[in-house]
Amino acid sequence: MLSAHDTLLSWKLGGLYKPISYSSVSASALAATAVCIARPYISGLAVAGALGIAYVIKILKEEFESSMALAGTVTLNQISFDYIFHN
């Protein structure tokens, strides 16, 4: 079982789809310090260069904020273990 002081590095690989943002919020709830998302950035770069990467970042940011709103949080500090483990 993880404690509040454990730190995780969560690697998320896959296409540009909604579960990335949901699992990023879950990783944050598990006290992850970083979430690496490579494939969407590479796809954005291949399709439209720097503008493609900027668009991917915009989409991921919006999806992450949407996931946080659905979880009832406003800031990253409000995301906790309680969102994953219910006692």
DRENTORKOL-3810 file (N, C-alpha, C; in nm, 4 decimals):
REM DRENTORKOL-3810
@n.u->0.0843; n.v->-0.1177; n.w->0.0000; ca.u->0.0000; ca.v->0.0000; ca.w->0.0000; c.u->0.0888; c.v->0.1240; c.w->0.0000
@n.u->0.0485; n.v->0.2244; n.w->-0.0697; ca.u->0.1248; ca.v->0.3484; ca.w->-0.0797; c.u->0.0939; c.v->0.4395; c.w->0.0381
@n.u->0.1956; n.v->0.5079; n.w->0.0833; ca.u->0.1740; ca.v->0.6082; ca.w->0.1871; c.u->0.1739; c.v->0.7454; c.w->0.1223
@n.u->0.1366; n.v->0.8454; n.w->0.1987; ca.u->0.1306; ca.v->0.9820; ca.w->0.1457; c.u->0.2689; c.v->1.0338; c.w->0.1087
@n.u->0.3739; n.v->0.9703; n.w->0.1589; ca.u->0.5096; ca.v->1.0185; ca.w->0.1339; c.u->0.5776; c.v->0.9468; c.w->0.0177
@n.u->0.5138; n.v->0.8420; n.w->-0.0367; ca.u->0.5704; ca.v->0.7725; ca.w->-0.1522; c.u->0.5561; c.v->0.8591; c.w->-0.2762
@n.u->0.6530; n.v->0.8482; n.w->-0.3647; ca.u->0.6499; ca.v->0.9261; ca.w->-0.4888; c.u->0.6516; c.v->0.8304; c.w->-0.6061
@n.u->0.5672; n.v->0.8568; n.w->-0.7021; ca.u->0.5589; ca.v->0.7724; ca.w->-0.8211; c.u->0.5957; c.v->0.8523; c.w->-0.9442
@n.u->0.6467; n.v->0.7834; n.w->-1.0432; ca.u->0.6638; ca.v->0.8424; ca.w->-1.1756; c.u->0.5742; c.v->0.7616; c.w->-1.2670
@n.u->0.4741; n.v->0.8241; n.w->-1.3220; ca.u->0.3756; ca.v->0.7538; ca.w->-1.4027; c.u->0.4031; c.v->0.7776; c.w->-1.5496
@n.u->0.4245; n.v->0.6713; n.w->-1.6248; ca.u->0.4461; ca.v->0.6810; ca.w->-1.7684; c.u->0.3173; c.v->0.6443; c.w->-1.8380
@n.u->0.2663; n.v->0.7323; n.w->-1.9199; ca.u->0.1433; ca.v->0.7069; ca.w->-1.9932; c.u->0.1758; c.v->0.7081; c.w->-2.1414
@n.u->0.1547; n.v->0.5968; n.w->-2.2070; ca.u->0.1793; ca.v->0.5878; ca.w->-2.3495; c.u->0.0485; c.v->0.5591; c.w->-2.4198
@n.u->0.0303; n.v->0.6143; n.w->-2.5362; ca.u->-0.0904; ca.v->0.5868; ca.w->-2.6116; c.u->-0.1235; c.v->0.7017; c.w->-2.7032
@n.u->-0.2318; n.v->0.6862; n.w->-2.7741; ca.u->-0.2761; ca.v->0.7899; ca.w->-2.8651; c.u->-0.3401; c.v->0.9041; c.w->-2.7888
@n.u->-0.3891; n.v->0.9998; n.w->-2.8627; ca.u->-0.4521; ca.v->1.1163; ca.w->-2.8031; c.u->-0.5989; c.v->1.0835; c.w->-2.7774
@n.u->-0.6280; n.v->1.0400; n.w->-2.6569; ca.u->-0.7650; ca.v->1.0042; ca.w->-2.6230; c.u->-0.7918; c.v->1.0389; c.w->-2.4779
@n.u->-0.9164; n.v->1.0455; n.w->-2.4410; ca.u->-0.9576; ca.v->1.0942; ca.w->-2.3095; c.u->-0.8924; c.v->1.0240; c.w->-2.1899
@n.u->-0.8756; n.v->0.8903; n.w->-2.1908; ca.u->-0.8212; ca.v->0.8279; ca.w->-2.0705; c.u->-0.6863; c.v->0.8816; c.w->-2.0245
@n.u->-0.6092; n.v->0.9444; n.w->-2.1136; ca.u->-0.4802; ca.v->0.9993; ca.w->-2.0709; c.u->-0.5011; c.v->1.1012; c.w->-1.9603
@n.u->-0.5950; n.v->1.1924; n.w->-1.9769; ca.u->-0.6150; ca.v->1.2953; ca.w->-1.8755; c.u->-0.6719; c.v->1.2356; c.w->-1.7481
@n.u->-0.7619; n.v->1.1371; n.w->-1.7607; ca.u->-0.8181; ca.v->1.0748; ca.w->-1.6413; c.u->-0.7102; c.v->1.0012; c.w->-1.5636
@n.u->-0.6242; n.v->0.9269; n.w->-1.6352; ca.u->-0.5197; ca.v->0.8561; ca.w->-1.5643; c.u->-0.4133; c.v->0.9508; c.w->-1.5117
@n.u->-0.3994; n.v->1.0673; n.w->-1.5719; ca.u->-0.3065; ca.v->1.1670; ca.w->-1.5180; c.u->-0.3573; c.v->1.2213; c.w->-1.3854
@n.u->-0.4879; n.v->1.2425; n.w->-1.3749; ca.u->-0.5464; ca.v->1.2869; ca.w->-1.2480; c.u->-0.5306; c.v->1.1761; c.w->-1.1443
@n.u->-0.5517; n.v->1.0511; n.w->-1.1856; ca.u->-0.5331; ca.v->0.9376; ca.w->-1.0943; c.u->-0.3888; c.v->0.9287; c.w->-1.0466
@n.u->-0.2944; n.v->0.9495; n.w->-1.1381; ca.u->-0.1528; ca.v->0.9471; ca.w->-1.1001; c.u->-0.1230; c.v->1.0591; c.w->-1.0008
@n.u->-0.1833; n.v->1.1767; n.w->-1.0216; ca.u->-0.1651; ca.v->1.2878; ca.w->-0.9277; c.u->-0.2221; c.v->1.2524; c.w->-0.7914
@n.u->-0.3350; n.v->1.1813; n.w->-0.7899; ca.u->-0.3954; ca.v->1.1395; ca.w->-0.6633; c.u->-0.3052; c.v->1.0415; c.w->-0.5898
@n.u->-0.2252; n.v->0.9679; n.w->-0.6647; ca.u->-0.1308; ca.v->0.8739; ca.w->-0.6042; c.u->0.0038; c.v->0.9385; c.w->-0.5762
@n.u->0.0080; n.v->1.0699; n.w->-0.5762; ca.u->0.1268; ca.v->1.1495; ca.w->-0.5425; c.u->0.2367; c.v->1.1405; c.w->-0.6470
@n.u->0.2010; n.v->1.1200; n.w->-0.7729; ca.u->0.3019; ca.v->1.1184; ca.w->-0.8791; c.u->0.3608; c.v->1.2582; c.w->-0.8940
@n.u->0.4893; n.v->1.2652; n.w->-0.9173; ca.u->0.5547; ca.v->1.3937; ca.w->-0.9371; c.u->0.5587; c.v->1.4328; c.w->-1.0839
@n.u->0.5357; n.v->1.3341; n.w->-1.1726; ca.u->0.5375; ca.v->1.3628; ca.w->-1.3155; c.u->0.4556; c.v->1.2583; c.w->-1.3892
@n.u->0.4010; n.v->1.2983; n.w->-1.5007; ca.u->0.3326; ca.v->1.2066; ca.w->-1.5906; c.u->0.3892; c.v->1.2334; c.w->-1.7292
@n.u->0.4520; n.v->1.1333; n.w->-1.7872; ca.u->0.5129; ca.v->1.1494; ca.w->-1.9194; c.u->0.4176; c.v->1.0987; c.w->-2.0261
@n.u->0.3907; n.v->1.1824; n.w->-2.1217; ca.u->0.3001; ca.v->1.1477; ca.w->-2.2309; c.u->0.3754; c.v->1.1771; c.w->-2.3604
@n.u->0.4226; n.v->1.0726; n.w->-2.4278; ca.u->0.5093; ca.v->1.0930; ca.w->-2.5438; c.u->0.4365; c.v->1.0863; c.w->-2.6768
@n.u->0.3580; n.v->0.9841; n.w->-2.6991; ca.u->0.3025; ca.v->0.9601; ca.w->-2.8324; c.u->0.2173; c.v->1.0748; c.w->-2.8859
@n.u->0.1301; n.v->1.1373; n.w->-2.8067; ca.u->0.0536; ca.v->1.2490; ca.w->-2.8626; c.u->0.1429; c.v->1.3637; c.w->-2.9108
@n.u->0.2506; n.v->1.3912; n.w->-2.8369; ca.u->0.3416; ca.v->1.4983; ca.w->-2.8784; c.u->0.4097; c.v->1.4640; c.w->-3.0100
@n.u->0.4498; n.v->1.3389; n.w->-3.0239; ca.u->0.5152; ca.v->1.2960; ca.w->-3.1477; c.u->0.4172; c.v->1.3048; c.w->-3.2639
@n.u->0.2917; n.v->1.2652; n.w->-3.2391; ca.u->0.1893; ca.v->1.2743; ca.w->-3.3445; c.u->0.1669; c.v->1.4198; c.w->-3.3847
@n.u->0.1562; n.v->1.5083; n.w->-3.2857; ca.u->0.1380; ca.v->1.6507; ca.w->-3.3147; c.u->0.2551; c.v->1.7078; c.w->-3.3930
@n.u->0.3755; n.v->1.6679; n.w->-3.3570; ca.u->0.4952; ca.v->1.7137; ca.w->-3.4275; c.u->0.4949; c.v->1.6650; c.w->-3.5717
@n.u->0.4588; n.v->1.5387; n.w->-3.5922; ca.u->0.4589; ca.v->1.4824; ca.w->-3.7273; c.u->0.3547; c.v->1.5485; c.w->-3.8169
@n.u->0.2406; n.v->1.5844; n.w->-3.7592; ca.u->0.1319; ca.v->1.6397; ca.w->-3.8392; c.u->0.1506; c.v->1.7887; c.w->-3.8667
@n.u->0.1887; n.v->1.8661; n.w->-3.7640; ca.u->0.1901; ca.v->2.0122; ca.w->-3.7821; c.u->0.3090; c.v->2.0816; c.w->-3.7186
@n.u->0.4143; n.v->2.0088; n.w->-3.6895; ca.u->0.5336; ca.v->2.0717; ca.w->-3.6328; c.u->0.5083; c.v->2.1311; c.w->-3.4948
@n.u->0.5689; n.v->2.2454; n.w->-3.4694; ca.u->0.5574; ca.v->2.3105; ca.w->-3.3385; c.u->0.4129; c.v->2.3472; c.w->-3.3058
@n.u->0.3362; n.v->2.3881; n.w->-3.4070; ca.u->0.1948; ca.v->2.4203; ca.w->-3.3843; c.u->0.1160; c.v->2.2963; c.w->-3.3438
@n.u->0.1541; n.v->2.1816; n.w->-3.3976; ca.u->0.0893; ca.v->2.0556; ca.w->-3.3605; c.u->0.1134; c.v->2.0213; c.w->-3.2155
@n.u->0.2366; n.v->2.0426; n.w->-3.1696; ca.u->0.2688; ca.v->2.0170; ca.w->-3.0286; c.u->0.1918; c.v->2.1136; c.w->-2.9396
@n.u->0.1846; n.v->2.2395; n.w->-2.9787; ca.u->0.1100; ca.v->2.3385; ca.w->-2.9009; c.u->-0.0372; c.v->2.2993; c.w->-2.8916
@n.u->-0.0928; n.v->2.2476; n.w->-3.0001; ca.u->-0.2330; ca.v->2.2062; ca.w->-3.0000; c.u->-0.2545; c.v->2.0857; c.w->-2.9086
@n.u->-0.1614; n.v->1.9902; n.w->-2.9115; ca.u->-0.1698; ca.v->1.8730; ca.w->-2.8233; c.u->-0.1652; c.v->1.9174; c.w->-2.6778
@n.u->-0.0750; n.v->2.0096; n.w->-2.6440; ca.u->-0.0653; ca.v->2.0600; ca.w->-2.5071; c.u->-0.1962; c.v->2.1271; c.w->-2.4660
@n.u->-0.2557; n.v->2.2039; n.w->-2.5567; ca.u->-0.3833; ca.v->2.2703; ca.w->-2.5291; c.u->-0.4920; c.v->2.1675; c.w->-2.4996
@n.u->-0.5010; n.v->2.0631; n.w->-2.5819; ca.u->-0.6020; ca.v->1.9589; ca.w->-2.5614; c.u->-0.5806; c.v->1.8879; c.w->-2.4289
@n.u->-0.4570; n.v->1.8473; n.w->-2.4002; ca.u->-0.4291; ca.v->1.7761; ca.w->-2.2753; c.u->-0.4584; c.v->1.8632; c.w->-2.1531
@n.u->-0.4266; n.v->1.9911; n.w->-2.1610; ca.u->-0.4543; ca.v->2.0830; ca.w->-2.0505; c.u->-0.6054; c.v->2.0943; c.w->-2.0271
@n.u->-0.6816; n.v->2.1102; n.w->-2.1358; ca.u->-0.8268; ca.v->2.1207; ca.w->-2.1234; c.u->-0.8880; c.v->1.9926; c.w->-2.0678
@n.u->-0.8393; n.v->1.8773; n.w->-2.1137; ca.u->-0.8912; ca.v->1.7500; ca.w->-2.0650; c.u->-0.8558; c.v->1.7288; c.w->-1.9180
@n.u->-0.7338; n.v->1.7681; n.w->-1.8791; ca.u->-0.6929; ca.v->1.7541; ca.w->-1.7396; c.u->-0.7796; c.v->1.8426; c.w->-1.6505
@n.u->-0.8031; n.v->1.9654; n.w->-1.6935; ca.u->-0.8873; ca.v->2.0562; ca.w->-1.6160; c.u->-1.0306; c.v->2.0039; c.w->-1.6079
@n.u->-1.0798; n.v->1.9460; n.w->-1.7162; ca.u->-1.2139; ca.v->1.8871; ca.w->-1.7169; c.u->-1.2213; c.v->1.7695; c.w->-1.6193
@n.u->-1.1190; n.v->1.6856; n.w->-1.6199; ca.u->-1.1146; ca.v->1.5718; ca.w->-1.5275; c.u->-1.1117; c.v->1.6187; c.w->-1.3832
@n.u->-1.0358; n.v->1.7243; n.w->-1.3572; ca.u->-1.0312; ca.v->1.7786; ca.w->-1.2207; c.u->-1.1675; c.v->1.8329; c.w->-1.1805
@n.u->-1.2352; n.v->1.9013; n.w->-1.2723; ca.u->-1.3678; ca.v->1.9560; ca.w->-1.2425; c.u->-1.4672; c.v->1.8442; c.w->-1.2137
@n.u->-1.4610; n.v->1.7365; n.w->-1.2919; ca.u->-1.5499; ca.v->1.6230; ca.w->-1.2688; c.u->-1.5228; c.v->1.5567; c.w->-1.1340
@n.u->-1.3988; n.v->1.5652; n.w->-1.0880; ca.u->-1.3635; ca.v->1.5102; ca.w->-0.9570; c.u->-1.3961; c.v->1.6077; c.w->-0.8445
@n.u->-1.4375; n.v->1.7287; n.w->-0.8798; ca.u->-1.4735; ca.v->1.8277; ca.w->-0.7787; c.u->-1.3552; c.v->1.9010; c.w->-0.7196
@n.u->-1.2461; n.v->1.9101; n.w->-0.7944; ca.u->-1.1273; ca.v->1.9796; ca.w->-0.7459; c.u->-1.0999; c.v->2.1033; c.w->-0.8300
@n.u->-1.0339; n.v->2.2004; n.w->-0.7682; ca.u->-0.9977; ca.v->2.3234; ca.w->-0.8380; c.u->-0.8463; c.v->2.3330; c.w->-0.8543
@n.u->-0.7721; n.v->2.2835; n.w->-0.7555; ca.u->-0.6260; ca.v->2.2890; ca.w->-0.7599; c.u->-0.5676; c.v->2.1489; c.w->-0.7484
@n.u->-0.4421; n.v->2.1338; n.w->-0.7888; ca.u->-0.3747; ca.v->2.0041; ca.w->-0.7778; c.u->-0.3615; c.v->1.9588; c.w->-0.6326
@n.u->-0.3494; n.v->2.0535; n.w->-0.5410; ca.u->-0.3351; ca.v->2.0186; ca.w->-0.3997; c.u->-0.4588; c.v->1.9501; c.w->-0.3433
@n.u->-0.5731; n.v->1.9694; n.w->-0.4071; ca.u->-0.6974; ca.v->1.9082; ca.w->-0.3589; c.u->-0.7120; c.v->1.7624; c.w->-0.4019
@n.u->-0.6344; n.v->1.7190; n.w->-0.4989; ca.u->-0.6417; ca.v->1.5800; ca.w->-0.5442; c.u->-0.5696; c.v->1.4935; c.w->-0.4417
@n.u->-0.6381; n.v->1.3909; n.w->-0.3914; ca.u->-0.5779; ca.v->1.3071; ca.w->-0.2869; c.u->-0.6101; c.v->1.1596; c.w->-0.3102
@n.u->-0.5549; n.v->1.0747; n.w->-0.2221; ca.u->-0.5797; ca.v->0.9304; ca.w->-0.2280; c.u->-0.7285; c.v->0.8986; c.w->-0.2231
@n.u->-0.8063; n.v->0.9837; n.w->-0.1584; ca.u->-0.9509; ca.v->0.9589; ca.w->-0.1416; c.u->-1.0244; c.v->0.9485; c.w->-0.2743
@n.u->-0.9686; n.v->1.0036; n.w->-0.3808; ca.u->-1.0334; ca.v->0.9967; ca.w->-0.5110; c.u->-1.0173; c.v->0.8591; c.w->-0.5750
@n.u->-0.9269; n.v->0.7792; n.w->-0.5217; ca.u->-0.9038; ca.v->0.6456; ca.w->-0.5764; c.u->-0.9441; c.v->0.5383; c.w->-0.4763
@n.u->-0.9010; n.v->0.5537; n.w->-0.3516; ca.u->-0.9302; ca.v->0.4555; ca.w->-0.2477; c.u->-1.0368; c.v->0.5080; c.w->-0.1548
@n.u->-1.1463; n.v->0.4364; n.w->-0.1452; ca.u->-1.2546; ca.v->0.4758; ca.w->-0.0547; c.u->-1.2519; c.v->0.3829; c.w->0.0651
@n.u->-1.2404; n.v->0.4414; n.w->0.1827; ca.u->-1.2363; ca.v->0.3602; ca.w->0.3062; c.u->-1.3759; c.v->0.3273; c.w->0.3519
END
